């Protein structure tokens, strides 16, 4: 029986820093590389991207 992921969790396998991008990618069925590239590209724009990443790092549970 395959389990479907219904919540966003920080990934243990697709982790580079905290697993936030890997967890988002796993939840939505995207490639983690693409999510990371989108995050890095968004950091070139003004905005609170780093603060959002830090908040997700603190708030998202790690996958079991």
PDB file of N, H, CA, C and O in Angstrom:
ATOM      1  N   UNK A   1       0.847  -1.182   0.000  1.00  0.00           N
ATOM      2  CA  UNK A   1       0.000   0.000   0.000  1.00  0.00           C
ATOM      3  C   UNK A   1       0.890   1.241   0.000  1.00  0.00           C
ATOM      4  O   UNK A   1       1.666   1.445   0.934  1.00  0.00           O
ATOM      5  N   UNK A   2       0.787   2.048  -1.010  1.00  0.00           N
ATOM      6  H   UNK A   2       0.157   1.882  -1.768  1.00  0.00           H
ATOM      7  CA  UNK A   2       1.603   3.253  -1.127  1.00  0.00           C
ATOM      8  C   UNK A   2       0.994   4.368  -0.295  1.00  0.00           C
ATOM      9  O   UNK A   2      -0.212   4.612  -0.343  1.00  0.00           O
ATOM     10  N   UNK A   3       1.839   5.036   0.461  1.00  0.00           N
ATOM     11  H   UNK A   3       2.819   4.838   0.500  1.00  0.00           H
ATOM     12  CA  UNK A   3       1.339   6.157   1.262  1.00  0.00           C
ATOM     13  C   UNK A   3       1.521   7.444   0.482  1.00  0.00           C
ATOM     14  O   UNK A   3       2.560   7.671  -0.139  1.00  0.00           O
ATOM     15  N   UNK A   4       0.508   8.276   0.524  1.00  0.00           N
ATOM     16  H   UNK A   4      -0.336   8.092   1.029  1.00  0.00           H
ATOM     17  CA  UNK A   4       0.611   9.565  -0.151  1.00  0.00           C
ATOM     18  C   UNK A   4       0.943  10.627   0.887  1.00  0.00           C
ATOM     19  O   UNK A   4       0.451  10.587   2.015  1.00  0.00           O
ATOM     20  N   UNK A   5       1.767  11.560   0.497  1.00  0.00           N
ATOM     21  H   UNK A   5       2.166  11.593  -0.419  1.00  0.00           H
ATOM     22  CA  UNK A   5       2.171  12.632   1.400  1.00  0.00           C
ATOM     23  C   UNK A   5       1.114  13.730   1.307  1.00  0.00           C
ATOM     24  O   UNK A   5       0.851  14.266   0.230  1.00  0.00           O
ATOM     25  N   UNK A   6       0.513  14.057   2.451  1.00  0.00           N
ATOM     26  H   UNK A   6       0.727  13.622   3.326  1.00  0.00           H
ATOM     27  CA  UNK A   6      -0.533  15.073   2.444  1.00  0.00           C
ATOM     28  C   UNK A   6      -0.066  16.368   3.103  1.00  0.00           C
ATOM     29  O   UNK A   6      -0.713  17.404   2.955  1.00  0.00           O
ATOM     30  N   UNK A   7       1.033  16.321   3.819  1.00  0.00           N
ATOM     31  H   UNK A   7       1.559  15.479   3.939  1.00  0.00           H
ATOM     32  CA  UNK A   7       1.548  17.528   4.450  1.00  0.00           C
ATOM     33  C   UNK A   7       2.986  17.758   4.000  1.00  0.00           C
ATOM     34  O   UNK A   7       3.654  16.845   3.515  1.00  0.00           O
ATOM     35  N   UNK A   8       3.438  18.963   4.164  1.00  0.00           N
ATOM     36  H   UNK A   8       2.896  19.705   4.558  1.00  0.00           H
ATOM     37  CA  UNK A   8       4.818  19.283   3.824  1.00  0.00           C
ATOM     38  C   UNK A   8       5.692  18.991   5.040  1.00  0.00           C
ATOM     39  O   UNK A   8       5.423  19.469   6.142  1.00  0.00           O
ATOM     40  N   UNK A   9       6.729  18.209   4.826  1.00  0.00           N
ATOM     41  H   UNK A   9       6.947  17.821   3.930  1.00  0.00           H
ATOM     42  CA  UNK A   9       7.704  17.924   5.871  1.00  0.00           C
ATOM     43  C   UNK A   9       9.094  18.161   5.303  1.00  0.00           C
ATOM     44  O   UNK A   9       9.283  18.161   4.087  1.00  0.00           O
ATOM     45  N   UNK A  10      10.058  18.361   6.179  1.00  0.00           N
ATOM     46  H   UNK A  10       9.904  18.360   7.168  1.00  0.00           H
ATOM     47  CA  UNK A  10      11.436  18.515   5.725  1.00  0.00           C
ATOM     48  C   UNK A  10      11.986  17.151   5.352  1.00  0.00           C
ATOM     49  O   UNK A  10      11.861  16.194   6.116  1.00  0.00           O
ATOM     50  N   UNK A  11      12.585  17.066   4.198  1.00  0.00           N
ATOM     51  H   UNK A  11      12.686  17.844   3.578  1.00  0.00           H
ATOM     52  CA  UNK A  11      13.083  15.801   3.672  1.00  0.00           C
ATOM     53  C   UNK A  11      14.375  15.383   4.369  1.00  0.00           C
ATOM     54  O   UNK A  11      15.214  16.218   4.707  1.00  0.00           O
ATOM     55  N   UNK A  12      14.518  14.082   4.575  1.00  0.00           N
ATOM     56  H   UNK A  12      13.837  13.404   4.301  1.00  0.00           H
ATOM     57  CA  UNK A  12      15.767  13.538   5.127  1.00  0.00           C
ATOM     58  C   UNK A  12      16.733  13.163   4.012  1.00  0.00           C
ATOM     59  O   UNK A  12      17.944  13.326   4.164  1.00  0.00           O
ATOM     60  N   UNK A  13      16.209  12.659   2.884  1.00  0.00           N
ATOM     61  H   UNK A  13      15.226  12.526   2.761  1.00  0.00           H
ATOM     62  CA  UNK A  13      17.072  12.214   1.794  1.00  0.00           C
ATOM     63  C   UNK A  13      17.454  13.356   0.854  1.00  0.00           C
ATOM     64  O   UNK A  13      18.606  13.438   0.428  1.00  0.00           O
ATOM     65  N   UNK A  14      16.524  14.225   0.527  1.00  0.00           N
ATOM     66  H   UNK A  14      15.588  14.159   0.873  1.00  0.00           H
ATOM     67  CA  UNK A  14      16.753  15.317  -0.424  1.00  0.00           C
ATOM     68  C   UNK A  14      17.172  16.577   0.323  1.00  0.00           C
ATOM     69  O   UNK A  14      16.572  17.636   0.139  1.00  0.00           O
ATOM     70  N   UNK A  15      18.178  16.472   1.150  1.00  0.00           N
ATOM     71  H   UNK A  15      18.665  15.612   1.299  1.00  0.00           H
ATOM     72  CA  UNK A  15      18.589  17.566   2.016  1.00  0.00           C
ATOM     73  C   UNK A  15      19.920  18.138   1.557  1.00  0.00           C
ATOM     74  O   UNK A  15      20.879  17.402   1.328  1.00  0.00           O
ATOM     75  N   UNK A  16      19.968  19.444   1.427  1.00  0.00           N
ATOM     76  H   UNK A  16      19.188  20.043   1.614  1.00  0.00           H
ATOM     77  CA  UNK A  16      21.244  20.118   1.204  1.00  0.00           C
ATOM     78  C   UNK A  16      21.580  20.962   2.434  1.00  0.00           C
ATOM     79  O   UNK A  16      22.702  20.911   2.938  1.00  0.00           O
ATOM     80  N   UNK A  17      20.612  21.733   2.910  1.00  0.00           N
ATOM     81  H   UNK A  17      19.700  21.775   2.500  1.00  0.00           H
ATOM     82  CA  UNK A  17      20.824  22.518   4.133  1.00  0.00           C
ATOM     83  C   UNK A  17      19.885  21.978   5.216  1.00  0.00           C
ATOM     84  O   UNK A  17      20.330  21.350   6.176  1.00  0.00           O
ATOM     85  N   UNK A  18      18.590  22.230   5.052  1.00  0.00           N
ATOM     86  H   UNK A  18      18.228  22.740   4.272  1.00  0.00           H
ATOM     87  CA  UNK A  18      17.641  21.807   6.076  1.00  0.00           C
ATOM     88  C   UNK A  18      16.560  20.868   5.542  1.00  0.00           C
ATOM     89  O   UNK A  18      15.771  20.339   6.326  1.00  0.00           O
ATOM     90  N   UNK A  19      16.505  20.652   4.239  1.00  0.00           N
ATOM     91  H   UNK A  19      17.146  21.082   3.602  1.00  0.00           H
ATOM     92  CA  UNK A  19      15.502  19.765   3.670  1.00  0.00           C
ATOM     93  C   UNK A  19      14.195  20.441   3.318  1.00  0.00           C
ATOM     94  O   UNK A  19      13.230  19.769   2.956  1.00  0.00           O
ATOM     95  N   UNK A  20      14.147  21.759   3.416  1.00  0.00           N
ATOM     96  H   UNK A  20      14.931  22.305   3.710  1.00  0.00           H
ATOM     97  CA  UNK A  20      12.911  22.490   3.123  1.00  0.00           C
ATOM     98  C   UNK A  20      12.543  22.372   1.646  1.00  0.00           C
ATOM     99  O   UNK A  20      11.413  22.004   1.324  1.00  0.00           O
ATOM    100  N   UNK A  21      13.462  22.672   0.759  1.00  0.00           N
ATOM    101  H   UNK A  21      14.380  22.971   1.021  1.00  0.00           H
ATOM    102  CA  UNK A  21      13.183  22.594  -0.682  1.00  0.00           C
ATOM    103  C   UNK A  21      12.889  21.155  -1.104  1.00  0.00           C
ATOM    104  O   UNK A  21      12.009  20.919  -1.931  1.00  0.00           O
ATOM    105  N   UNK A  22      13.614  20.203  -0.543  1.00  0.00           N
ATOM    106  H   UNK A  22      14.329  20.395   0.129  1.00  0.00           H
ATOM    107  CA  UNK A  22      13.358  18.795  -0.843  1.00  0.00           C
ATOM    108  C   UNK A  22      11.988  18.349  -0.382  1.00  0.00           C
ATOM    109  O   UNK A  22      11.323  17.574  -1.070  1.00  0.00           O
ATOM    110  N   UNK A  23      11.558  18.826   0.768  1.00  0.00           N
ATOM    111  H   UNK A  23      12.098  19.455   1.327  1.00  0.00           H
ATOM    112  CA  UNK A  23      10.231  18.488   1.278  1.00  0.00           C
ATOM    113  C   UNK A  23       9.116  19.094   0.440  1.00  0.00           C
ATOM    114  O   UNK A  23       8.102  18.444   0.185  1.00  0.00           O
ATOM    115  N   UNK A  24       9.300  20.324   0.015  1.00  0.00           N
ATOM    116  H   UNK A  24      10.124  20.851   0.222  1.00  0.00           H
ATOM    117  CA  UNK A  24       8.309  20.969  -0.849  1.00  0.00           C
ATOM    118  C   UNK A  24       8.235  20.237  -2.177  1.00  0.00           C
ATOM    119  O   UNK A  24       7.146  19.999  -2.700  1.00  0.00           O
ATOM    120  N   UNK A  25       9.385  19.882  -2.722  1.00  0.00           N
ATOM    121  H   UNK A  25      10.269  20.075  -2.298  1.00  0.00           H
ATOM    122  CA  UNK A  25       9.408  19.157  -3.994  1.00  0.00           C
ATOM    123  C   UNK A  25       8.721  17.802  -3.868  1.00  0.00           C
ATOM    124  O   UNK A  25       7.945  17.420  -4.745  1.00  0.00           O
ATOM    125  N   UNK A  26       8.991  17.081  -2.804  1.00  0.00           N
ATOM    126  H   UNK A  26       9.621  17.391  -2.092  1.00  0.00           H
ATOM    127  CA  UNK A  26       8.372  15.766  -2.616  1.00  0.00           C
ATOM    128  C   UNK A  26       6.854  15.888  -2.476  1.00  0.00           C
ATOM    129  O   UNK A  26       6.114  15.078  -3.034  1.00  0.00           O
ATOM    130  N   UNK A  27       6.391  16.886  -1.740  1.00  0.00           N
ATOM    131  H   UNK A  27       6.992  17.544  -1.286  1.00  0.00           H
ATOM    132  CA  UNK A  27       4.950  17.063  -1.509  1.00  0.00           C
ATOM    133  C   UNK A  27       4.194  17.306  -2.811  1.00  0.00           C
ATOM    134  O   UNK A  27       3.097  16.781  -3.000  1.00  0.00           O
ATOM    135  N   UNK A  28       4.776  18.099  -3.706  1.00  0.00           N
ATOM    136  H   UNK A  28       5.667  18.526  -3.552  1.00  0.00           H
ATOM    137  CA  UNK A  28       4.081  18.473  -4.932  1.00  0.00           C
ATOM    138  C   UNK A  28       4.513  17.665  -6.149  1.00  0.00           C
ATOM    139  O   UNK A  28       4.023  17.906  -7.252  1.00  0.00           O
ATOM    140  N   UNK A  29       5.426  16.706  -5.967  1.00  0.00           N
ATOM    141  H   UNK A  29       5.824  16.509  -5.071  1.00  0.00           H
ATOM    142  CA  UNK A  29       5.840  15.848  -7.063  1.00  0.00           C
ATOM    143  C   UNK A  29       6.779  16.521  -8.040  1.00  0.00           C
ATOM    144  O   UNK A  29       6.847  16.133  -9.207  1.00  0.00           O
ATOM    145  N   UNK A  30       7.507  17.530  -7.573  1.00  0.00           N
ATOM    146  H   UNK A  30       7.451  17.845  -6.625  1.00  0.00           H
ATOM    147  CA  UNK A  30       8.451  18.247  -8.408  1.00  0.00           C
ATOM    148  C   UNK A  30       9.848  17.701  -8.160  1.00  0.00           C
ATOM    149  O   UNK A  30      10.065  16.951  -7.209  1.00  0.00           O
ATOM    150  N   UNK A  31      10.791  18.073  -9.007  1.00  0.00           N
ATOM    151  H   UNK A  31      10.615  18.683  -9.780  1.00  0.00           H
ATOM    152  CA  UNK A  31      12.191  17.714  -8.800  1.00  0.00           C
ATOM    153  C   UNK A  31      12.796  18.696  -7.800  1.00  0.00           C
ATOM    154  O   UNK A  31      12.603  19.908  -7.908  1.00  0.00           O
ATOM    155  N   UNK A  32      13.527  18.158  -6.827  1.00  0.00           N
ATOM    156  H   UNK A  32      13.683  17.174  -6.739  1.00  0.00           H
ATOM    157  CA  UNK A  32      14.093  19.030  -5.791  1.00  0.00           C
ATOM    158  C   UNK A  32      15.093  20.020  -6.375  1.00  0.00           C
ATOM    159  O   UNK A  32      15.231  21.131  -5.864  1.00  0.00           O
ATOM    160  N   UNK A  33      15.786  19.634  -7.432  1.00  0.00           N
ATOM    161  H   UNK A  33      15.673  18.731  -7.847  1.00  0.00           H
ATOM    162  CA  UNK A  33      16.734  20.546  -8.082  1.00  0.00           C
ATOM    163  C   UNK A  33      16.013  21.779  -8.611  1.00  0.00           C
ATOM    164  O   UNK A  33      16.529  22.892  -8.508  1.00  0.00           O
ATOM    165  N   UNK A  34      14.826  21.588  -9.174  1.00  0.00           N
ATOM    166  H   UNK A  34      14.407  20.684  -9.257  1.00  0.00           H
ATOM    167  CA  UNK A  34      14.066  22.719  -9.719  1.00  0.00           C
ATOM    168  C   UNK A  34      13.581  23.647  -8.614  1.00  0.00           C
ATOM    169  O   UNK A  34      13.581  24.866  -8.788  1.00  0.00           O
ATOM    170  N   UNK A  35      13.171  23.094  -7.490  1.00  0.00           N
ATOM    171  H   UNK A  35      13.171  22.104  -7.349  1.00  0.00           H
ATOM    172  CA  UNK A  35      12.719  23.923  -6.373  1.00  0.00           C
ATOM    173  C   UNK A  35      13.895  24.727  -5.826  1.00  0.00           C
ATOM    174  O   UNK A  35      13.748  25.908  -5.511  1.00  0.00           O
ATOM    175  N   UNK A  36      15.050  24.098  -5.714  1.00  0.00           N
ATOM    176  H   UNK A  36      15.170  23.139  -5.970  1.00  0.00           H
ATOM    177  CA  UNK A  36      16.239  24.818  -5.237  1.00  0.00           C
ATOM    178  C   UNK A  36      16.639  25.939  -6.194  1.00  0.00           C
ATOM    179  O   UNK A  36      16.976  27.041  -5.759  1.00  0.00           O
ATOM    180  N   UNK A  37      16.601  25.656  -7.493  1.00  0.00           N
ATOM    181  H   UNK A  37      16.327  24.761  -7.846  1.00  0.00           H
ATOM    182  CA  UNK A  37      16.934  26.689  -8.475  1.00  0.00           C
ATOM    183  C   UNK A  37      15.949  27.854  -8.413  1.00  0.00           C
ATOM    184  O   UNK A  37      16.346  29.014  -8.529  1.00  0.00           O
ATOM    185  N   UNK A  38      14.671  27.545  -8.230  1.00  0.00           N
ATOM    186  H   UNK A  38      14.349  26.603  -8.136  1.00  0.00           H
ATOM    187  CA  UNK A  38      13.667  28.600  -8.116  1.00  0.00           C
ATOM    188  C   UNK A  38      13.919  29.443  -6.863  1.00  0.00           C
ATOM    189  O   UNK A  38      13.764  30.664  -6.892  1.00  0.00           O
ATOM    190  N   UNK A  39      14.307  28.790  -5.768  1.00  0.00           N
ATOM    191  H   UNK A  39      14.432  27.798  -5.745  1.00  0.00           H
ATOM    192  CA  UNK A  39      14.591  29.537  -4.544  1.00  0.00           C
ATOM    193  C   UNK A  39      15.802  30.448  -4.731  1.00  0.00           C
ATOM    194  O   UNK A  39      15.766  31.618  -4.350  1.00  0.00           O
ATOM    195  N   UNK A  40      16.861  29.918  -5.313  1.00  0.00           N
ATOM    196  H   UNK A  40      16.890  28.968  -5.623  1.00  0.00           H
ATOM    197  CA  UNK A  40      18.064  30.729  -5.532  1.00  0.00           C
ATOM    198  C   UNK A  40      17.761  31.888  -6.481  1.00  0.00           C
ATOM    199  O   UNK A  40      18.217  33.010  -6.257  1.00  0.00           O
ATOM    200  N   UNK A  41      16.993  31.621  -7.538  1.00  0.00           N
ATOM    201  H   UNK A  41      16.623  30.710  -7.720  1.00  0.00           H
ATOM    202  CA  UNK A  41      16.620  32.689  -8.468  1.00  0.00           C
ATOM    203  C   UNK A  41      15.776  33.753  -7.765  1.00  0.00           C
ATOM    204  O   UNK A  41      15.924  34.945  -8.036  1.00  0.00           O
ATOM    205  N   UNK A  42      14.887  33.321  -6.859  1.00  0.00           N
ATOM    206  H   UNK A  42      14.767  32.353  -6.639  1.00  0.00           H
ATOM    207  CA  UNK A  42      14.046  34.292  -6.157  1.00  0.00           C
ATOM    208  C   UNK A  42      14.871  35.151  -5.199  1.00  0.00           C
ATOM    209  O   UNK A  42      14.465  36.264  -4.863  1.00  0.00           O
ATOM    210  N   UNK A  43      16.013  34.651  -4.761  1.00  0.00           N
ATOM    211  H   UNK A  43      16.342  33.747  -5.034  1.00  0.00           H
ATOM    212  CA  UNK A  43      16.866  35.431  -3.862  1.00  0.00           C
ATOM    213  C   UNK A  43      17.511  36.610  -4.571  1.00  0.00           C
ATOM    214  O   UNK A  43      18.002  37.531  -3.917  1.00  0.00           O
ATOM    215  N   UNK A  44      17.517  36.596  -5.885  1.00  0.00           N
ATOM    216  H   UNK A  44      17.118  35.848  -6.416  1.00  0.00           H
ATOM    217  CA  UNK A  44      18.046  37.731  -6.631  1.00  0.00           C
ATOM    218  C   UNK A  44      17.067  38.907  -6.637  1.00  0.00           C
ATOM    219  O   UNK A  44      17.450  40.039  -6.933  1.00  0.00           O
ATOM    220  N   UNK A  45      15.818  38.635  -6.311  1.00  0.00           N
ATOM    221  H   UNK A  45      15.506  37.716  -6.071  1.00  0.00           H
ATOM    222  CA  UNK A  45      14.785  39.671  -6.238  1.00  0.00           C
ATOM    223  C   UNK A  45      14.682  40.178  -4.802  1.00  0.00           C
ATOM    224  O   UNK A  45      15.000  39.447  -3.864  1.00  0.00           O
ATOM    225  N   UNK A  46      14.245  41.413  -4.623  1.00  0.00           N
ATOM    226  H   UNK A  46      13.987  42.007  -5.385  1.00  0.00           H
ATOM    227  CA  UNK A  46      14.066  41.906  -3.260  1.00  0.00           C
ATOM    228  C   UNK A  46      12.880  41.212  -2.594  1.00  0.00           C
ATOM    229  O   UNK A  46      11.862  40.947  -3.235  1.00  0.00           O
ATOM    230  N   UNK A  47      13.023  40.924  -1.319  1.00  0.00           N
ATOM    231  H   UNK A  47      13.850  41.139  -0.799  1.00  0.00           H
ATOM    232  CA  UNK A  47      11.947  40.295  -0.581  1.00  0.00           C
ATOM    233  C   UNK A  47      12.473  39.468   0.580  1.00  0.00           C
ATOM    234  O   UNK A  47      13.683  39.362   0.779  1.00  0.00           O
ATOM    235  N   UNK A  48      11.570  38.890   1.336  1.00  0.00           N
ATOM    236  H   UNK A  48      10.587  38.976   1.174  1.00  0.00           H
ATOM    237  CA  UNK A  48      11.950  38.170   2.569  1.00  0.00           C
ATOM    238  C   UNK A  48      12.198  36.668   2.358  1.00  0.00           C
ATOM    239  O   UNK A  48      11.815  35.866   3.210  1.00  0.00           O
ATOM    240  N   UNK A  49      12.824  36.274   1.255  1.00  0.00           N
ATOM    241  H   UNK A  49      13.135  36.926   0.563  1.00  0.00           H
ATOM    242  CA  UNK A  49      12.996  34.860   0.948  1.00  0.00           C
ATOM    243  C   UNK A  49      13.779  34.117   2.030  1.00  0.00           C
ATOM    244  O   UNK A  49      13.401  33.011   2.416  1.00  0.00           O
ATOM    245  N   UNK A  50      14.854  34.709   2.517  1.00  0.00           N
ATOM    246  H   UNK A  50      15.161  35.608   2.203  1.00  0.00           H
ATOM    247  CA  UNK A  50      15.662  34.033   3.529  1.00  0.00           C
ATOM    248  C   UNK A  50      14.884  33.878   4.833  1.00  0.00           C
ATOM    249  O   UNK A  50      14.998  32.858   5.512  1.00  0.00           O
ATOM    250  N   UNK A  51      14.096  34.891   5.179  1.00  0.00           N
ATOM    251  H   UNK A  51      14.003  35.720   4.627  1.00  0.00           H
ATOM    252  CA  UNK A  51      13.296  34.797   6.404  1.00  0.00           C
ATOM    253  C   UNK A  51      12.221  33.726   6.274  1.00  0.00           C
ATOM    254  O   UNK A  51      11.938  33.013   7.237  1.00  0.00           O
ATOM    255  N   UNK A  52      11.627  33.606   5.104  1.00  0.00           N
ATOM    256  H   UNK A  52      11.857  34.185   4.321  1.00  0.00           H
ATOM    257  CA  UNK A  52      10.620  32.563   4.875  1.00  0.00           C
ATOM    258  C   UNK A  52      11.268  31.186   4.971  1.00  0.00           C
ATOM    259  O   UNK A  52      10.699  30.272   5.568  1.00  0.00           O
ATOM    260  N   UNK A  53      12.463  31.033   4.382  1.00  0.00           N
ATOM    261  H   UNK A  53      12.925  31.776   3.897  1.00  0.00           H
ATOM    262  CA  UNK A  53      13.171  29.753   4.464  1.00  0.00           C
ATOM    263  C   UNK A  53      13.479  29.401   5.920  1.00  0.00           C
ATOM    264  O   UNK A  53      13.268  28.266   6.348  1.00  0.00           O
ATOM    265  N   UNK A  54      13.976  30.371   6.672  1.00  0.00           N
ATOM    266  H   UNK A  54      14.148  31.293   6.325  1.00  0.00           H
ATOM    267  CA  UNK A  54      14.276  30.122   8.088  1.00  0.00           C
ATOM    268  C   UNK A  54      13.022  29.767   8.876  1.00  0.00           C
ATOM    269  O   UNK A  54      13.055  28.882   9.731  1.00  0.00           O
ATOM    270  N   UNK A  55      11.920  30.450   8.592  1.00  0.00           N
ATOM    271  H   UNK A  55      11.893  31.169   7.897  1.00  0.00           H
ATOM    272  CA  UNK A  55      10.666  30.139   9.279  1.00  0.00           C
ATOM    273  C   UNK A  55      10.204  28.722   8.942  1.00  0.00           C
ATOM    274  O   UNK A  55       9.763  27.987   9.825  1.00  0.00           O
ATOM    275  N   UNK A  56      10.304  28.338   7.670  1.00  0.00           N
ATOM    276  H   UNK A  56      10.662  28.936   6.952  1.00  0.00           H
ATOM    277  CA  UNK A  56       9.920  26.975   7.291  1.00  0.00           C
ATOM    278  C   UNK A  56      10.839  25.948   7.942  1.00  0.00           C
ATOM    279  O   UNK A  56      10.386  24.873   8.337  1.00  0.00           O
ATOM    280  N   UNK A  57      12.109  26.264   8.055  1.00  0.00           N
ATOM    281  H   UNK A  57      12.478  27.137   7.734  1.00  0.00           H
ATOM    282  CA  UNK A  57      13.070  25.378   8.702  1.00  0.00           C
ATOM    283  C   UNK A  57      12.648  25.125  10.149  1.00  0.00           C
ATOM    284  O   UNK A  57      12.729  23.998  10.638  1.00  0.00           O
ATOM    285  N   UNK A  58      12.207  26.162  10.818  1.00  0.00           N
ATOM    286  H   UNK A  58      12.141  27.077  10.421  1.00  0.00           H
ATOM    287  CA  UNK A  58      11.814  26.040  12.223  1.00  0.00           C
ATOM    288  C   UNK A  58      10.425  25.420  12.402  1.00  0.00           C
ATOM    289  O   UNK A  58      10.193  24.689  13.364  1.00  0.00           O
ATOM    290  N   UNK A  59       9.499  25.711  11.474  1.00  0.00           N
ATOM    291  H   UNK A  59       9.689  26.305  10.692  1.00  0.00           H
ATOM    292  CA  UNK A  59       8.107  25.295  11.650  1.00  0.00           C
ATOM    293  C   UNK A  59       7.756  23.935  11.066  1.00  0.00           C
ATOM    294  O   UNK A  59       6.897  23.235  11.603  1.00  0.00           O
ATOM    295  N   UNK A  60       8.409  23.554   9.972  1.00  0.00           N
ATOM    296  H   UNK A  60       9.106  24.123   9.536  1.00  0.00           H
ATOM    297  CA  UNK A  60       8.071  22.284   9.345  1.00  0.00           C
ATOM    298  C   UNK A  60       8.669  21.119  10.117  1.00  0.00           C
ATOM    299  O   UNK A  60       9.844  21.156  10.483  1.00  0.00           O
ATOM    300  N   UNK A  61       7.873  20.084  10.370  1.00  0.00           N
ATOM    301  H   UNK A  61       6.919  20.054  10.073  1.00  0.00           H
ATOM    302  CA  UNK A  61       8.430  18.911  11.042  1.00  0.00           C
ATOM    303  C   UNK A  61       9.304  18.114  10.090  1.00  0.00           C
ATOM    304  O   UNK A  61       9.108  18.154   8.875  1.00  0.00           O
ATOM    305  N   UNK A  62      10.261  17.395  10.640  1.00  0.00           N
ATOM    306  H   UNK A  62      10.420  17.362  11.627  1.00  0.00           H
ATOM    307  CA  UNK A  62      11.099  16.521   9.821  1.00  0.00           C
ATOM    308  C   UNK A  62      10.335  15.237   9.566  1.00  0.00           C
ATOM    309  O   UNK A  62       9.629  14.740  10.444  1.00  0.00           O
ATOM    310  N   UNK A  63      10.479  14.694   8.346  1.00  0.00           N
ATOM    311  H   UNK A  63      11.053  15.098   7.633  1.00  0.00           H
ATOM    312  CA  UNK A  63       9.749  13.473   8.026  1.00  0.00           C
ATOM    313  C   UNK A  63      10.246  12.329   8.901  1.00  0.00           C
ATOM    314  O   UNK A  63      11.419  12.290   9.274  1.00  0.00           O
ATOM    315  N   UNK A  64       9.361  11.408   9.225  1.00  0.00           N
ATOM    316  H   UNK A  64       8.409  11.440   8.922  1.00  0.00           H
ATOM    317  CA  UNK A  64       9.734  10.293  10.117  1.00  0.00           C
ATOM    318  C   UNK A  64      10.716   9.339   9.489  1.00  0.00           C
ATOM    319  O   UNK A  64      11.116   8.360  10.120  1.00  0.00           O
TER     320      UNK A  64
END
